[in-house]
């Protein structure tokens, strides 16, 4: 593979394809916290971009070092993604139902302690890391697609994938923010259900296709 237009176009298209799950989860996070600050939106998109950068590089390294063991591990990828997203989605739904007291129905007001507690627990950094892993773990397989690249090309391709992911996730956060303000108390429950659906979609795609 040479440094040409096809290389960069493939990297951009690969990034767009890999970012779709992270895009959907970005919408979910903004649904759960429509008042999310710009700094936090950058953090969320940055976490997903980091994992979308790291996974293809790890996959490339595995192909060039422990290809046989890596191939055996691939069959567990859909199961891991399903388990992580189903856990986060179910936790999101349960916490939303528990948090909505008689005084608070998910009003999302800036001074509402119930809403603040729910969104903080759901969108904590630990949860973002799990989401980042779950939505990017299938990108490990990109290592096979980029096996012919040298180390520098694999690095540049992964960086392009990360930049594309960041831009797409920022768009998803803005879309989710607008929708979340309209859905109010239903947003977090809907978001949890969407996360579970995404996990099932990754599982079905990885196991049956």
N, C-alpha and C positions, 0 to 999 in steps of 0.2 A: 504493500500500500504506500502510495506517495502522498506528499503534502500538496494536495490539489483541492479543487472545488468539491469533488465527490466526497472526500474525507470530511470536510467541514459540514457539508449538507447532510451526510449520513449521521454525523454526531448531533446536529440540531434536531433532525427527525427522530433519532433514537431518544434524545432527551425529552422531546414532546410526548412520545409514546410512553416512556417510563414514568413521566410526571402525572399521568392521568389519575392514578390512585391517590397520590399526594394532593392533587388538585381537589378531588372530591372530599378528602379529609380536611383540607383547608376550609372548604365551605362549611363543613360540619363544625369546626372549631369557632368560626365566626358566627354561626347560628347560635352556638351556646353562649358566646360572649360578644354581642353586637357592639358593645362599648369598648372593644379592644383598642388599646392605644397603638399609634404608628410604630413605636419601638417594639411592642410585643408582636405586631404583625411581621415585622422584619425578623424577629427571633424565630417565630414559627416557620416562616418560609426558609430562613437560614438553616434551621435544623433539618428540614426535609432535603434542602439542597446539599447539605453536608453528607447525608447518608446516600443520596443519589450519586454523589461523587465517590464516596468510599466504596460502595458495593461493587461497581464495575472494576475498580482498581484491585479490590480483593479477589474478585473473580478472575481477572487477568493473571494475577500472581499465582492463584491456585492452578490455573491451566498450565502455567509454566513450571510448576513445582510438584504439586500433588494431584495431578489431573484425575487419577483413578479414584482416589478417596473423595475428591470434589464431586465427581459424577455420581457417586453413591449417595452423597449428602443431598443432592438436588431433589430427590423424591420427598424429602421432609419439608422443603420450602413452603409448599401450599398449606401444610398442616400448621406450621409455625405462624404464618400470616393470619390464618383463620383464628387460631387460639388467641393471639394478641389483640386483634381487632374485635373479636367477640367479647373478650374480657373487658376491654375499654368501653365498648358500646353498651354492654349490660350494666357496667358500673355507672355510666353516664345516666342511663334511664333510671336506675334505682335511686341515685343521689338526687335526681331531679324530682322524683315522686316524694321522697322523704323530705326534701327541702321546702316544698310548697305548703306552708302552713296556712291557717285561715287568714292571717294578716297579710301574707305574701303569696301571690299567684304568679310568680315569675315576672314581676313588674320591670325588672332590669333598671330601676332607678339608681343613680350613682350613689345615693346614700342608703340603699337597702342592704342590710347586713346579710340577710338570707341569700339574696341573689349573688352577692359578692363571695360568700362562702362557697356556694355551689360552683361558680365559674372558676374560682381559684383552685379548688380541688380537682376539677375535671381537666383544666388546662395547665396543671402544674408541669414543671420541667420534666419530671420523671415520666409523666404520661406522654409528653411530646416525644421523648426519646423512644418510647415503645411504639408510638405511631410512626416515627421515622424509620424504625427497623422494619415494622410490618409492611409499610408501603414501598419499601425499597429492596427488600430481601430478594425478590425475584430478579433484581438487576444483577445479582451475582452471575446469572447465566450469560450476561453480556460478555463475560470473559471469554466465552467460546467464539462470539461474533468478532471480538477484537484480538483474537489469538495471534493474528499475523502482524499486529502492530508491534513496534519496538516500545521500550519503556516510556520514552518521551511522548510518542504519539498516543499511547494509552492514557498518559497523564493529561494531555491536552484535550483528548476526547472526553474524559471524565469531567474536566473543568467546564467544558461546553455544556455537557449534560446538567451539571450543577447550576449554571447560570440560567439555562432554559427552565429548569425546575423552579428556581427562585422566582422568576418572572411569572410563570404560570400559577404558582401558589399564591403570590401576592394578588393576582387577579381573582383567584378563588376566594380569598379572604374578603375582598371588597364585595364580591357577589353575596357571600354568606352574611356579611354585615348588613347589607340592605334587606335581605330576606328575614334575618333574625329580628330586626326591629319591628317587622310586620307580624311575625308569628308569636312573639312574646313568650308566654309560658310553654307553648308547644314546641319551641325551637330545640330545646335540649333533648326532649324525648325523641323528636324526629331525627336529630343528629345521632343519637345512640343507635337508632334503628338503621340509619344509613351506614354507620360503621360496621354493624353486623352484616349487612348486605354486601358491603365491599369485601369483607373477609370471605364470605361465601363465594363471591364472584371470582376472587383470586384463587380460592381452593378449587372450584369447578374448572376454571381455565387451566390450572396447573396439573390437575389430575386427569381430566378427560380430554384435553385438547393438546 
